[in-house]
Amino acid sequence: MKQSRTMSMLEAATNVVVGYVLAIATQIVVFPWFGIETGLGDHLTIGLAFVGISLARGFLLRRLFEAIRMRSAR
């Protein structure tokens, strides 16, 4: 069964949102270990800087693997 582009985007977006929440929580815990003190706003901004790239990466990789799967099915 082929995965639609919409479902690929939904999967990628869900992955990014979960990753974003985990990244923020990790930064809040780990940064102080290295003497990096930032506020919540900074943590959120740092995380947002990577959201677009992460979303694009997940979507493009999913589409690449779907194309490979469809080619091999022929």
C-alpha positions in Angstrom: 0.0 0.0 0.0 1.3 3.4 -1.0 1.6 6.2 1.6 0.0 9.5 0.4 2.0 12.7 0.5 -0.4 14.0 3.1 0.2 11.1 5.4 4.0 11.4 4.8 3.8 15.1 5.9 1.6 14.2 8.9 4.1 11.5 10.0 7.0 13.9 9.5 5.3 16.7 11.4 4.4 14.4 14.3 8.0 13.2 14.4 9.2 16.8 14.5 6.8 17.9 17.2 7.7 15.0 19.5 11.4 15.6 18.8 11.0 19.3 19.5 9.4 18.7 22.9 12.1 16.2 23.8 14.8 18.6 22.6 13.5 21.4 24.8 13.3 19.1 27.8 16.8 17.8 27.1 18.2 21.3 26.7 16.7 22.4 30.0 18.3 19.5 31.8 21.7 19.3 30.0 22.6 22.9 29.3 23.2 23.7 33.0 25.6 20.7 33.2 27.8 22.6 30.7 27.4 26.0 32.4 25.0 27.2 29.7 22.3 29.3 31.4 19.4 30.3 29.1 15.7 31.1 29.6 12.8 29.2 28.3 12.4 31.6 25.5 15.9 30.9 24.3 15.3 27.2 24.5 12.2 27.5 22.4 14.0 29.7 19.9 16.9 27.3 19.6 14.5 24.4 19.1 12.5 26.3 16.5 15.7 27.0 14.5 15.8 23.3 13.7 12.1 22.5 13.2 11.9 23.5 9.5 15.0 21.5 8.7 13.9 18.5 10.6 10.4 18.6 9.0 11.9 18.8 5.5 14.4 16.1 6.2 11.7 13.7 7.5 9.4 14.4 4.6 12.0 14.1 1.9 13.5 10.9 3.3 10.0 9.4 3.5 9.3 10.3 -0.1 12.7 9.0 -1.2 12.0 5.6 0.4 8.5 5.6 -1.0 9.9 6.2 -4.5 12.4 3.4 -4.0 9.7 1.1 -2.8 7.5 1.9 -5.7 10.3 1.3 -8.2 11.2 -2.0 -6.7 7.5 -3.1 -6.9 7.4 -2.6 -10.7 
